[in-house]
Amino acid sequence: MAKRSPSFACQNCGAVYTRWQGRCDACGNWSTIAEEAAEAPLPGGTALPRSKKGRVFALEGLIGDAPEAPRVSSGIDELDRVTGGGFVPGSVILIGGDPGIGKSTLLMQASAALAMDGERVVYISGEEATGQVRLRADRLGLSKAPVELAAETNVEDIITTLSKGPAPTLVIIDSIQTMWSESVESAPGTVTQVRGSAQALIRYAKTSGASVILVGHVTKDGQIAGPRVVEHMVDAVASFEGDGAHHFRILRAAKNRFGPTDEIGVFEMTGLGLKQVSNPSALFLEGRDTSSAGTAVFAGMEGTRPMLLEFQALVAPSSLGTPRRAVVGWDPSRLSMVIAVLEAHGGLKLGNHDVYLNVAGGLKVNEPAADLAAAAALVSSYSGHALPPDRVFMGEIGLTGALRPIGQIAVRMKEAAKLGFASAVIPKPGLDAVGKTTLQTHPMSDVADLVATIISGPKRHSGS
């Protein structure tokens, strides 16, 4: 038998090379390529001898019954929202997040809720001893839940143990980076081991009908560590976001074969674990200063959920040769574009000013509809004119300065009306999609209209 030659794999993206090099051509990172033994075939693989022919299978048409996948509720409404209504039997979910963000706490609460409903739940910890997991469960008041617990990292032993008795409803692997398989000749935590271990656990989920949750580490950029091929292998990918400076956490779905993507669940971190937030808009707007210039409320969408957020801007004269541009919670390149449009089409001279922009509460906003709110906050701070406290902003800004229509505008305005807002600034091209609303609408065609409207308003400063 020919000897398998070693290969070199990038520990960040999983790209494979025949020799070592300092920089990965696939992801561009330096010093991430390490030598690994060639991956051995996993037991029970699908490889066939060359002499054996394939089988004939039936082909079907596009017309036919497609029943909705059955669901098992986790007992946590916000988690069910992100997964699309609950766990689908046989599905595999990958959850990533920073260390200490609350991944294990959330999964322990979901495990206890399912176990208390009579379902078999198995929690496999590869990073903590069973005593540490018990301490967490006791701190959360969940120690009486009949969750089956083990501290193990060998994939073959885990699958053999799970195969005894009835198939579990839910299996949690915390974390996939600590798992290793005897069939893979590589160290635990390497790309080859992560990929091989994930493949074995996915095969078990599909054959047994158990839902499997894989916990993944994240890199310094916030991406789930390990080969990106694992994200393509699983059925759903979710990231747990937040930081220690804020008491809330966001569970965001990036991929879901059984439900909508970009859906979010909002949780509040308390002394007794994670608490669901049924009205996140009220949480993010709590305690905002309505009398100061430089703040604007944005009516956004996170998946199917409307959400109101506060944009805060500070524009101050700069003593530096190159003024600073700092942004938190929004795309920096998007901020640069909005500043350029305000200078070219709005008449603002921001070239010698420092610009700071912040999304209050720490939530990250990705949709272009936030352009108008960011621009309103910048104009308000630059001119010193405060915006009406009961007004929301939504709209995309083009490079020509024109405002472009956005989607789901009626849902956004309904959420704003529910929270007591009285008026909304929207793009004029999207006025037909508003429908019936109690909000007074202010349609605008371009940023010049926005600048003129704000400057003509009252000039107020906090503390003056």
LINRA-V251142 format. One record per residue. PHI is phi in whole degrees, 0 to 359 (999 if undefined). PSI is psi in radians with two decimals (none if undefined). OMEGA is omega in radians with two decimals (none if undefined). Layout:
BEGIN
PHI,PSI,OMEGA / PHI,PSI,OMEGA
END
This chain:
BEGIN
999,2.35,3.14 / 293,2.42,-3.14 / 284,2.36,3.12 / 286,2.21,-3.13 / 275,2.59,3.14 / 291,2.71,3.09 / 233,3.00,-3.12 / 237,2.22,-3.06 / 234,2.50,3.06 / 283,2.21,-3.10 / 282,-0.07,3.12 / 261,-0.77,-3.06 / 242,-0.23,3.10 / 90,0.07,3.12 / 296,2.45,-3.06 / 250,2.40,3.13 / 231,2.75,3.12 / 276,-0.30,3.10 / 215,2.87,-3.10 / 284,2.53,3.00 / 212,2.76,-3.02 / 286,-0.55,-3.05 / 238,2.37,3.10 / 279,2.18,-3.14 / 289,-0.40,-3.07 / 281,-0.84,-3.08 / 252,-0.21,3.08 / 83,0.05,-3.12 / 277,2.65,3.14 / 260,2.60,3.03 / 58,0.60,3.08 / 250,-0.04,-3.10 / 268,2.22,-3.11 / 228,2.67,-3.13 / 282,2.35,3.10 / 222,2.63,3.06 / 289,2.63,3.12 / 300,2.46,-3.06 / 290,2.19,3.12 / 277,2.68,3.12 / 295,2.38,3.14 / 286,2.61,3.10 / 298,2.45,3.13 / 73,0.38,-3.12 / 290,3.06,-3.05 / 263,0.04,-3.12 / 295,2.38,-3.11 / 245,2.58,3.04 / 301,2.65,-3.08 / 296,-0.50,-3.09 / 281,-0.25,-3.10 / 271,2.31,-3.13 / 273,2.72,3.09 / 286,2.84,3.13 / 267,2.75,3.10 / 271,2.25,3.12 / 241,2.78,-3.06 / 280,2.51,3.06 / 254,2.49,-3.10 / 238,2.82,3.10 / 270,3.09,-3.14 / 285,-0.43,-3.12 / 274,2.28,3.13 / 165,2.98,3.14 / 283,2.34,3.08 / 230,1.43,-3.09 / 296,2.56,3.13 / 293,2.45,-3.11 / 298,2.38,3.11 / 294,2.69,-3.08 / 233,2.60,3.00 / 240,2.00,-3.10 / 293,2.40,3.14 / 280,-0.20,-3.06 / 86,-0.05,3.10 / 239,1.96,-3.01 / 299,-0.72,-3.12 / 293,-0.62,3.08 / 290,-0.69,3.09 / 296,-0.60,3.11 / 298,-0.74,-3.10 / 289,-0.66,-3.12 / 280,-0.13,3.11 / 97,0.26,3.11 / 124,0.06,-3.12 / 133,3.12,-3.13 / 278,2.30,3.06 / 272,2.23,3.12 / 304,2.32,-3.13 / 85,0.02,-3.13 / 272,2.75,3.12 / 234,2.20,-3.09 / 242,2.32,3.08 / 253,2.13,-3.13 / 242,2.20,3.11 / 239,2.81,3.14 / 175,2.80,3.14 / 297,2.69,3.08 / 300,2.36,3.11 / 78,0.14,-3.10 / 284,-0.40,3.12 / 122,0.26,-3.12 / 298,-0.88,-3.12 / 295,-0.61,3.11 / 295,-0.80,3.13 / 297,-0.78,-3.11 / 291,-0.57,3.07 / 293,-0.70,3.11 / 294,-0.71,3.11 / 294,-0.69,3.11 / 298,-0.78,-3.12 / 294,-0.68,3.14 / 296,-0.74,3.12 / 292,-0.72,-3.13 / 294,-0.64,3.12 / 292,-0.36,3.08 / 273,0.09,3.09 / 94,0.08,3.12 / 274,2.63,3.08 / 275,2.14,-3.11 / 233,2.30,-3.14 / 240,2.23,3.13 / 246,1.96,3.13 / 256,2.03,-3.14 / 255,2.16,3.09 / 257,-0.13,-3.09 / 248,-0.51,-3.08 / 241,2.66,3.02 / 286,2.81,-3.13 / 299,-0.55,3.11 / 296,-0.67,3.11 / 293,-0.68,3.12 / 293,-0.67,3.11 / 296,-0.68,3.12 / 298,-0.69,3.11 / 294,-0.76,3.13 / 297,-0.67,3.13 / 292,-0.66,3.11 / 294,-0.55,3.13 / 273,-0.06,-3.12 / 75,0.50,-3.07 / 242,0.28,-3.04 / 293,-0.37,-3.13 / 274,-0.10,3.13 / 289,2.35,-3.08 / 282,1.01,3.11 / 273,2.29,3.10 / 277,2.23,-2.96 / 236,2.51,3.06 / 204,2.66,3.04 / 245,1.80,-3.04 / 208,2.61,-3.13 / 234,-0.20,-3.14 / 279,2.09,-3.04 / 294,-0.72,-3.13 / 298,-0.73,3.12 / 294,-0.66,-3.13 / 295,-0.82,-3.10 / 293,-0.67,3.11 / 296,-0.72,3.13 / 293,-0.73,-3.14 / 292,-0.47,-3.10 / 286,-0.24,3.13 / 277,2.23,-3.13 / 83,-2.97,-3.13 / 294,2.60,3.14 / 295,2.36,3.11 / 293,2.66,3.02 / 285,-0.65,-3.10 / 218,2.33,3.06 / 236,2.23,3.14 / 247,2.19,3.11 / 249,1.95,-3.06 / 235,1.65,0.15 / 232,2.97,-3.08 / 290,-0.44,3.14 / 290,-0.33,3.14 / 267,-0.14,-3.11 / 281,2.62,3.07 / 214,2.64,-3.12 / 239,2.43,3.12 / 293,-0.34,-3.12 / 280,-0.21,-3.08 / 250,2.14,-3.12 / 272,1.31,-3.14 / 201,2.79,-3.11 / 287,2.61,3.08 / 300,2.45,3.14 / 94,-0.24,3.11 / 283,2.93,-3.10 / 300,-0.75,-3.10 / 296,-0.73,3.14 / 292,-0.76,-3.14 / 299,-0.77,-3.13 / 294,-0.77,3.14 / 294,-0.73,3.12 / 294,-0.75,3.12 / 297,-0.68,-3.13 / 296,-0.72,3.13 / 294,-0.72,-3.13 / 290,-0.61,3.09 / 294,-0.71,3.11 / 298,-0.70,3.11 / 296,-0.74,-3.13 / 298,-0.75,-3.10 / 291,-0.59,-3.11 / 276,-0.50,-3.08 / 263,-0.39,-3.08 / 86,0.08,3.12 / 279,2.48,3.03 / 277,2.29,-3.08 / 240,2.28,3.06 / 248,2.14,3.09 / 256,2.18,3.08 / 268,2.27,-3.11 / 240,2.55,3.03 / 286,2.88,3.09 / 237,2.72,3.08 / 275,3.13,3.14 / 293,-0.32,3.09 / 273,-0.02,3.14 / 90,0.03,3.12 / 273,2.62,3.12 / 294,2.22,-3.07 / 289,2.81,3.14 / 97,-3.12,-3.08 / 292,2.40,3.13 / 294,-0.29,3.13 / 297,-0.46,3.11 / 295,-0.64,3.11 / 295,-0.54,3.11 / 282,-0.43,-3.11 / 283,-0.62,-3.06 / 279,2.94,-3.11 / 273,-0.48,-3.11 / 212,2.55,3.10 / 231,2.25,3.13 / 226,2.57,3.10 / 240,2.44,3.14 / 258,2.00,-3.02 / 248,2.77,3.12 / 143,3.06,3.08 / 211,2.96,-3.07 / 293,-0.31,-3.12 / 282,-0.26,-3.13 / 236,2.62,-3.03 / 267,0.09,3.14 / 246,2.77,-3.14 / 230,2.57,-3.13 / 242,2.16,3.00 / 258,1.98,-3.01 / 244,2.25,3.11 / 273,2.14,3.09 / 261,-0.38,3.13 / 208,2.44,3.11 / 201,1.97,3.13 / 284,-0.24,-3.09 / 241,0.26,-3.12 / 189,-3.10,-3.11 / 288,2.60,3.05 / 265,2.95,-3.11 / 62,0.34,3.05 / 278,2.60,-3.14 / 230,2.66,2.97 / 239,2.40,-3.06 / 249,2.27,-3.14 / 231,2.68,3.06 / 245,2.22,-3.13 / 279,2.12,3.13 / 235,3.11,3.12 / 292,-0.32,3.13 / 252,0.46,3.10 / 104,-2.79,-3.09 / 270,2.26,3.13 / 250,2.36,-3.14 / 291,2.51,3.09 / 248,1.89,-3.09 / 281,-0.46,-3.14 / 233,1.39,-3.07 / 294,-0.48,-3.14 / 299,-0.76,3.12 / 296,-0.59,3.13 / 292,-0.77,-3.08 / 287,-0.45,-3.14 / 265,0.00,-3.08 / 294,2.28,3.06 / 76,0.31,-3.12 / 285,2.62,3.14 / 271,1.98,-3.08 / 269,-0.09,-3.06 / 258,-0.20,-3.07 / 269,2.64,3.03 / 282,2.63,3.08 / 100,0.19,3.11 / 236,2.42,3.12 / 216,2.50,-3.12 / 263,2.23,-3.12 / 254,2.26,3.05 / 265,1.74,-3.05 / 249,3.13,3.11 / 231,2.29,3.02 / 240,1.70,-3.03 / 71,-2.12,3.09 / 261,0.09,-3.04 / 254,2.16,3.02 / 285,2.52,-3.07 / 212,2.31,3.12 / 260,2.28,-3.10 / 228,2.70,3.13 / 257,2.17,3.02 / 265,2.25,3.12 / 243,2.29,-3.13 / 231,2.55,3.04 / 226,2.05,3.10 / 244,2.02,-3.07 / 226,2.55,3.09 / 303,2.46,-3.07 / 253,2.48,3.05 / 261,0.04,-3.11 / 267,2.72,3.08 / 293,-0.61,3.07 / 243,1.87,-3.10 / 300,2.64,-3.12 / 278,2.56,3.05 / 229,1.81,-3.11 / 239,2.36,-3.11 / 219,2.44,3.10 / 232,2.14,3.08 / 91,0.05,-3.14 / 217,2.88,-3.11 / 287,2.11,-3.14 / 300,-0.64,3.12 / 293,-0.54,3.08 / 292,-0.66,3.09 / 296,-0.74,3.13 / 299,-0.68,3.13 / 294,-0.77,-3.14 / 297,-0.71,3.11 / 298,-0.75,3.14 / 296,-0.69,3.12 / 293,-0.70,3.12 / 296,-0.61,3.11 / 287,-0.74,-3.04 / 281,-0.64,-3.03 / 242,-0.20,-3.13 / 254,-0.16,3.11 / 81,0.15,-3.14 / 274,2.47,3.10 / 254,1.54,-3.08 / 258,0.05,-3.06 / 294,-0.43,3.13 / 247,0.48,3.12 / 237,2.49,2.95 / 284,2.43,-3.11 / 235,2.19,3.08 / 236,2.33,-3.14 / 226,2.37,-3.08 / 220,2.38,2.98 / 267,1.94,-3.04 / 299,2.39,3.12 / 98,-0.27,3.08 / 90,0.04,3.12 / 287,2.49,3.11 / 267,2.21,-3.13 / 253,2.30,-3.08 / 244,-0.37,-2.99 / 281,2.53,-3.14 / 295,-0.29,-3.13 / 296,-0.19,3.12 / 279,-0.08,-3.11 / 304,-0.78,-3.04 / 293,-0.70,3.12 / 294,-0.72,3.11 / 296,-0.74,3.12 / 296,-0.71,3.13 / 297,-0.72,3.12 / 294,-0.69,3.13 / 294,-0.79,3.14 / 296,-0.69,-3.14 / 296,-0.77,3.14 / 291,-0.68,-3.12 / 294,-0.72,-3.08 / 270,-0.32,-3.08 / 81,0.15,3.14 / 264,2.11,-3.14 / 285,2.55,3.11 / 274,2.68,3.09 / 302,2.31,-3.07 / 291,-0.30,-3.11 / 255,0.50,-3.10 / 239,2.44,3.08 / 245,2.76,-3.10 / 231,2.46,3.08 / 202,2.34,3.13 / 160,2.65,3.09 / 260,2.45,-3.13 / 253,2.26,3.07 / 271,2.93,-3.13 / 293,-0.35,3.08 / 278,-0.07,-3.09 / 92,-0.15,-3.14 / 283,2.59,3.09 / 269,2.35,-3.09 / 254,2.61,-3.13 / 291,2.73,-3.14 / 234,2.89,-3.12 / 271,2.78,3.06 / 53,0.71,-3.09 / 290,-0.55,3.13 / 293,-0.67,3.12 / 293,-0.70,3.12 / 297,-0.77,-3.11 / 291,-0.56,3.08 / 295,-0.72,3.10 / 295,-0.69,3.12 / 295,-0.71,3.12 / 295,-0.63,-3.13 / 295,-0.52,-3.12 / 267,0.17,3.01 / 93,0.18,3.10 / 281,2.61,-3.01 / 249,-0.37,-3.08 / 215,2.83,-3.12 / 215,2.40,3.03 / 260,2.11,-3.05 / 226,2.83,3.05 / 293,2.42,3.13 / 297,-0.62,3.11 / 297,-0.38,-3.13 / 261,0.28,-3.07 / 294,-0.56,-3.10 / 293,-0.42,-3.08 / 273,0.00,-3.08 / 289,-0.78,-3.09 / 73,-2.72,3.14 / 281,2.28,3.14 / 207,2.64,3.08 / 273,-0.13,-3.14 / 279,2.50,3.03 / 279,2.12,-3.06 / 266,2.50,3.08 / 236,1.47,-3.13 / 287,2.40,-3.14 / 229,2.61,-3.08 / 266,-0.63,-3.09 / 208,3.12,-3.09 / 289,-0.39,3.09 / 297,-0.67,3.06 / 296,-0.69,3.13 / 297,-0.82,-3.12 / 297,-0.75,-3.13 / 296,-0.69,-3.13 / 293,-0.72,-3.10 / 289,-0.76,-3.11 / 294,-0.48,3.13 / 279,-0.08,3.14 / 277,-3.12,-3.11 / 289,2.60,3.13 / 254,1.98,-3.10 / 225,2.61,3.06 / 229,2.52,3.09 / 291,2.41,3.09 / 82,-0.02,-3.13 / 270,none,none
END
